[in-house]
Amino acid sequence: MHHIFLIEDDVKLASLIQTYLLKHGYTIDVFNTAKAYRQSEITFIPSLIICDIMLPDGNGFELISQLKEKFSCPVIFLTALDSVQSQIKGLDLGAYDYLLKPIKPELLLAKIKTIITHSVGQDNFSKQNDILRIDNKKRDIFFHNTALNLNDSEFEIIAYLAKNSPQPVSREVLFKHIIGREYDGLDRAIDLKISRLRKKLKETIKDYKESLDIKSVRGKGYSLDISEI
């Protein structure tokens, strides 16, 4: 399950995009102003951020540096500002893409799918290129080219932790991403999944000189760890 932030002041358009993406399996947080985003309590790390440029209390050109500083996911502009200069500026500031309004929902969805497929699990995990490879099409992860044969939730756990590595991910955030609902403080579903996954990893890669493990970081959550045995 992938989560999207939409920063868009057109309430009707934001609602239409939210409804459409929910129907196609995405979860989404909508912010109608830059202030609403800044004051929100982030409990779900996004896989993609869609940002308007002309906001009532600022603009996306100013906001993108804050977004990219906090999150490693791609940011795309969705805007009516169609000048070539604006498009060049948006891309120079680090936007993954610059989309013009109005846009067909099916085209926006296709763009989202492609961008997430190309980016998720590829940014932050420093040892990934040498040891760990995430195959989004096959929905599996390879350790020294050995397939880990993961189910959907196991794949999502490792891919999500790898994406956010080396920072740990809180139980609340991981629970919402994997289970799909808010953590109530009592449900142990995510802990059980991680416990089973740790045993599976230990058995699958027992013959290698490195270990792949999910570490509990006290007071902070879980992190992915590769270390020599």
N, C-alpha and C positions, 0 to 999 in steps of 0.2 A: 504494500500500500504506500502510495506517495502523497506527500502533503505539499500544498501550494499556498504561498502568500499572494494575495491580490490587493494591491494598493491602488484604488480607483475611486475618484470622487463622484462619478456618475452612478448613483445608487441603483437605478434601473438596470444599467449595463452590468454592474457588478453582480447583481442578483441573477441575471440571465446566465452569466458565465459560471457563477457558483452552482446553479441548478444543473447546468449542462455537464460540468465536470463531476459533480456528485453522481450523476447517472452513469458516468463512465469509470467509476471506481476510485476517484481521487477524493481526498479530504482537503478542505480549503478554509483558510482564515481570510476574512475580508476586512480591510481598513479603508475608510472613506477619506481620511486625511493623514498627513504625515504625523501629526500629533497623536492620532489614534494608534498608529503603529508604534510610536516611541513609548507611549504610556501603557501598551498592552503587556500582559504577563505571558511571555513566550513559554509554552509548554510543549511545543511540537516543532522540531527542527525541519525547515522546508527542504524539499528536493528541487524546488524552482520558485523564483519570485517574479511575478508580473507586476510592473510598476508603470503607472501613468507619469507623464512629465509635468503637465499643468495641474497642480494640486492647489486647493484653496489657501493653503497655509505654507506653501513652498513649492519646490519642483523636484522632479525625479533626478535631474542632473546633480542637485545638491545631496539628495538622499542616497544615491547609489554608493558613494564611498562608505557611508555608515553600514549599508546593507552588506557590502562585500567584506568589510572589516569584521562583521559579526558572524556571517554565514559563508560557507565555502561553495554553496550551490550557484548555478547560473542565475543571472538576472536578465530579464528581457524587458524592453520598453514596449508598451502598447499605448499609442498616442495618436492624436489627430494632427500633431505638429509634423508636417510633411516636407519641410524644406530639406534640401540636400545637406546644408550646413548642420542642421539639427541632427540628422541621421549620422553624419560623420562624427559629430561631437559625442553622441550617445555611445557609439562603438569605441571611440577613443577613450572614453571613461571606463570602459570595461564591460559594457553590455554584451551579452552573448548574441542577441539579435535585436532588431528594431522593427516592430510591426506597426502598420498603419491602420487606424480605424477608418471606416468600419471593416471588420474582418468576419468572415464566415466562421461559425462555431466549429465546424468540422475541420477547417484549416488550422484554427488555433489549437485544437486537440492534436492534430497531426504534428504540429510544431512542438508541442509539449512532449509528446511521446518520443520524438526523435532526440530532442535536447536532453531529456532525462536519461534515455538509453545510452547516449554518448558520454554522459558526465557522471552518473551515479557510481560511487565506489571507486572513482579513479583519481581523486584529488590528493588526499592527505596521508594515506598510509604509506610511510616512507619505504617499507620493505616489500610493498606489494609487487613492484615490477620484478624483483628478484625471486621472490618466494611465493607470494599469494597473487592469484589472478582471478578476477571476478568476471564471469561470463553472463551478461545480462540476458542474452538471447536464450541460452540453455538453462538459465536460472540455476546455475551451479557455480561452485567455487573450487579452484584447483590449487593444491598445495604441492609445490615442486612437480607440477603437471599431473598430480594424482587427484582425480575427481573425488570430492568429499561426499557426493551423492546425498545432497541435502533436500529436505522437503521445503515447501514455500516459506514457512515461518523461520526455519533454520537459516535459509538463504538470506532473508530479510534482516535477521539479527546480526549476522556477520557483516553483511554489506553495509548496514547502517552504522555499526561500530567502526568499521574500516573507514567509512566516509568521514566520521567525526574524530578519528584518531589524530593525535594522541590524547585529546580531551576525553574524559569519561562521559558517558551518557547517563542521565539520572534514570532511576527505575520508572518514575512517572512518565517521562518522555518516551522511553523505550516501550513501556506498557501501551501507551496510546498509539504508538506507531505500529506495533505488532498485533495487539489485541483489538484495537480499533475503538476503544472507549476510554473514558477518563479513569485514572487509577483511584480507587476508593480507600487506599491505605491498608486494606486487608487481603485483597485478592492475591494469591501466590502463583497465578498462571504463568507470568513471565519468569519467575524464579524456577519453576518446574521445567519450563522449556529450556532454560539456560543450563540447568543441572543435567538434563538428558543430552543436550548438545555437547557439553563438556566431556561427558563419557564417550560420546560418539567420536569426537575429535581425537581423544586420547587413544582410542582403539585404532582409528583409521590411519593415523600418522605416527604410530609407535616406533617405526623403524628408521625414522629420520633423526638427524642430529639436532634439529630445531623442534621446538614445541609450538603449537598454536593453541592459545588458551583464552578464555574470557575471565578476566580478573574482576573481583569485587573490590571497588575502591571505597573505603569507609566514608560514609557521609556524602558521597558524590555519585555512586552508581556503578556502571560496568564499563570496562575498556577492553579492547582487543590487544593481545600481547603475543609477540613472537620472540622467543628467546632460545638460546642454546641450552641443551640439556647437560 
